[in-house]
Amino acid sequence: RMKKQLSIGGMSCMHCQKHVQDALNAIDGVHAEVDLDNAVAEVQLTNEVSDETLKQAVADAGYTVTAIEEKTC
């Protein structure tokens, strides 16, 4: 399993947080929890998912990924 932290731009309320979280969790093999206060999504991957796929899901929800950092489990 791999973990990534995505910095998200454009979130301002709980609805924003839910849109981003739902968009990421809709990807097969992704479990995401979004922290609105810190504007980050903590993502656990059980399948191989590209950074581009993660970015596109967030973009489709109306927000921007400003950085992706890989975390060790």
N, C-alpha and C positions, 0 to 999 in steps of 0.2 A: 504494500500500500504506500502511496505517496501523498504528501501534504503540500499544498501551495497556499500562499497568502496573496490575495488580489487586492490591490488598492483601487478603490472605486471612486470616480468623480461624478458629481451631480446628484448625490442622494441628500435629501433634506428632511425627510419625514419617515414615519413608520410604513407608509404606503410604498415609498421608494425602496425601503429595506425589503419589504415583502416581494416586490416585483423582481428585484435582483436575486433574492434567495430562490424564488419559484423558478426563475429562468435557469439558474445554475442546477438546481435539483432535477430539472426536466431532462438533463443530459444523463444518458445511461452510464452508470459507474461513478456518479458524482454525488457526494453528500456535502452540502454547503450550509454554513451558518454565517449570517451577515451581522456585523457589528456596526450599527449606524453611527455611534459616537466617534469611533475611530475610522470610519469609512473604509472598512476592510471586510473581505469575505475569507473565511477560513474554509478551505476546500480539501476534502479527503477523496482520493481517487482509488477505486478498486479496479478500474480498467485503464488502459492507455487512452488519455484524452489530451489532445494538443492544446497549447496555449491559445492558438488561433480560435479553436472551438469555444473555449471559455470566454475569450474576448468577444466573439461574435454573439454569444448568448446574452452577454451583458449589454452589448450595443443594441441588439434587437429589443431589449427591455427599455432602452432609452438612456443608457448610462455609459460611462467610459471607464475602461480599465487603464489606470495610469502606470501601474507596475505589477509585476508578478515575481514573487520570491518563492523559491522551492525551500521546503522545510524537511528536516530529517524526522523520521518517525520515532 
